[in-house]
Every structure is written in structure tokens, then in C-alpha cells.
Amino acid sequence: LKVGWSADSRWLLSGHDDGRLKVWRIDPDELHGGGDPVLVHTLTAHQRWVWDATFRSNGKQIFSASSDKKALLWDLESGSVVREFVGHQKAITCLAVSNDGQSHSSSTSGQLSTQQKVAQQPVLAK
């Protein structure tokens, strides 16, 4: 459902309808020469469709959004969940991360959650 590149073009992620988020390593030297991506992680903490995912600006973490009403922050190296953001009443269908990687927003039908700092609790707004 979602495909996204890291800022350095070394990583690719793909969100799937079974709740999986896959992380692929790309060799930039082989990208245009037909080299295949290498699957590094299959992340499975979501219970439903992964609608959106993006890399944090530090290049070491990933945010994901799902129909299970959760946004997750993942560690790229270990593939583990670092933080779970809850509070939406419906599926989270999109998210965005600020350029400095410190804030994120997620949205469902009619509800916006703005997270001012990754280390704080989310603030829900209608």
C-alpha cells in the first residue's frame, strides 16, 4: 500500500495489507544496473493494513500508520518498536514527519493528531 525511500537512497520500505512493513536495503551502485533490493526486516507489530510509512530524518527510525489505529516508531537497525502512539478512534491512513524529525502528525477520517515532540504524548484535535 505504501512504498518510501530513505533520504540517502539506501533503504526502501513497503507497507502491506496484512500488517507487515518490509525494509529493504538498496546498493546505490547497483540501483540502475539491475541489482535487486535485499530484504532486511519484516516488521510485524501492526495487526491490520499499513497505510503509510516514512523514514525519520535521522535515517535510523521509521514511522508507520495502520488500520489498527496505531502509529509506531521503529528502530531501523534492530527492527523493534521504539514507541507506540495511540489515541485515534479510526484507522490511521496517513502521517507526516517534520524535517527535523522531532514532530509528527497522523490523520484519520475527520481526526488529526499532532505530536509536537516524539517523546511526549499525542494531542488529538478534531
C-alpha positions in Angstrom: 0.0 0.0 0.0 2.9 2.3 0.6 6.5 2.5 -0.7 9.0 5.0 0.5 12.7 5.8 0.1 15.2 6.9 2.8 16.8 10.3 2.3 20.2 8.7 1.4 18.5 6.3 -1.1 20.0 3.3 0.7 16.7 2.0 2.2 13.3 1.3 0.8 10.2 0.4 2.8 6.9 -1.1 1.8 3.6 -1.3 3.8 1.3 -4.2 3.2 -2.4 -5.1 3.6 -1.6 -7.9 6.1 0.0 -5.5 8.6 3.6 -6.2 7.6 6.1 -3.5 7.0 9.1 -4.6 5.0 12.5 -2.8 5.0 14.8 -3.3 2.0 18.5 -2.4 1.6 19.5 -0.9 -1.7 23.0 -0.8 -3.1 23.1 2.6 -4.9 25.8 1.4 -7.2 23.6 -1.4 -8.4 20.3 0.5 -8.5 20.3 1.4 -12.1 22.3 -1.7 -13.1 19.5 -4.1 -12.2 20.6 -5.0 -8.7 17.9 -6.4 -6.5 16.9 -4.9 -3.1 17.8 -7.1 -0.1 15.1 -7.7 2.4 16.5 -6.8 5.9 13.4 -6.8 8.1 9.8 -7.8 8.0 8.2 -5.8 10.8 5.0 -7.3 12.3 3.7 -5.3 15.2 0.7 -3.9 13.2 -2.4 -6.0 13.2 -4.0 -4.6 10.1 -3.2 -2.7 6.9 -0.1 -0.4 6.9 -1.4 2.6 5.1 1.6 4.9 5.4 5.2 4.8 6.5 8.2 7.2 6.3 11.7 7.5 7.5 12.6 9.8 10.3 15.1 12.5 9.2 17.8 10.9 11.4 17.7 7.9 9.0 17.7 5.5 11.9 14.0 5.2 12.6 10.7 4.7 10.7 7.2 5.9 11.5 4.3 3.7 10.3 0.5 4.2 10.4 -2.1 1.4 10.3 -5.8 0.4 10.2 -5.2 -0.9 13.8 -5.5 2.8 15.0 -1.8 2.9 15.9 1.3 4.8 14.7 4.5 3.1 15.5 8.1 4.3 15.7 10.6 1.6 14.7 14.4 1.3 15.1 15.8 0.6 11.7 18.8 -1.4 12.9 17.1 -3.8 15.2 13.6 -3.8 13.6 12.0 -3.3 17.0 9.2 -0.9 18.1 10.6 2.1 20.0 7.3 3.8 20.7 3.6 3.3 20.1 1.3 6.3 19.6 -2.3 5.6 20.4 -5.5 7.7 20.6 -7.1 7.5 17.2 -10.6 6.1 17.1 -10.3 5.0 13.5 -7.7 3.7 11.1 -4.7 6.0 10.6 -4.4 6.5 6.9 -1.6 9.0 6.6 1.2 10.6 8.5 3.9 13.2 8.1 7.2 13.8 9.9 8.7 17.3 10.4 12.0 18.0 8.6 13.9 17.9 12.0 12.3 14.5 12.8 11.0 15.8 16.2 7.3 16.1 15.4 4.8 14.1 13.5 1.2 14.2 12.6 -1.2 11.5 11.6 -4.7 11.6 10.3 -7.9 9.5 10.1 -11.2 10.4 8.6 -12.1 13.7 10.4 -9.4 13.5 13.1 -5.9 14.9 13.2 -3.3 14.0 15.8 -0.3 16.4 16.1 2.6 15.1 18.0 4.8 18.1 19.0 7.7 16.1 20.3 8.3 12.4 19.7 9.0 12.0 23.5 5.6 13.4 24.5 2.1 12.1 24.4 0.0 12.8 21.3 -2.5 15.6 21.3 -5.7 14.8 19.4 -7.7 17.6 17.6 -10.9 17.4 15.6 
